[in-house]
Amino acid sequence: MRQCVTVNGIEIAYEEHGGGTRPFVLLHGFTGSRRDFAPRVAELAALGRVVLPDLRGHGDSTKTGDANGYSFDQLAADLLAFLDALAIERCDLLGHSMGGMVALRAALHRPERFASLVLMDTSARVPDNLAREPIELAARIAREAGMPQLAKLMRARAASPDASRSDADRRLEAEWGDRYWDEWRLPNYHAMDPHAFGALGAALFDQTHLGARLAEIRCPTLVVVGSGDTGFLAAADELARDIPDARLALIPEAGHQPQLENPAAWLAALSDHLARVRGAF
């Protein structure tokens, strides 16, 4: 069931599932929402209390309509205020893709708030294989024509025979069929603030490289990456190497969405991590 809480002058929408004393908070990525984890909610709830927020400008959370309101640092500040509003003193935190970049910033700013981290298909720097021009073009379309029109164009481009997509993406689209877009991608795009798309898309390229600060992260960390997510494989190796108490979990037959592409292996990695940091449950 969707709930809302006001933090930093905006509403953050979220869901809670399961039970337990120390929650597991999961942050979605760019153009995502809590919907990204919806197919795995029952399995996640079996691991304990799970909290799934929508970041500002995404899902059912507030769209500010102002590009100046969106940055990785602001999303990290929202996360910390969100934890305060829910009286969560300490949690295990997963950040996926851009959500991992937000998680890193929150953990560096307030390390005492996080018992452990899961950094999933993410990076401490500009991701490999990410090109600025297509993001800037998409941002202009979103700003001038709206997110539904951008979503329509993205869907048509993905269906093109010469579209560049990973094998994992192709398997996921084949498995889900029309549901891949109708039940997941389109609702996420339609719900996103176009100003968030432009500002956060630019932030992917303009972000501060956090590599020199990774040694400051002292909590147990699991670095998760799909074996086919080529743009993040080197970044995952760097995170696992430079964070002192980090382990790497390579999810086979998965790309950028391992929770959808190989859920069994993804859940096994999370379960093992939480057992390690909480004790067997």
Order of alpha helices (4+ residues) and beta strands (2+ residues): beta-beta-beta-alpha-beta-alpha-beta-alpha-beta-alpha-alpha-alpha-alpha-alpha-beta-alpha-beta-alpha-alpha
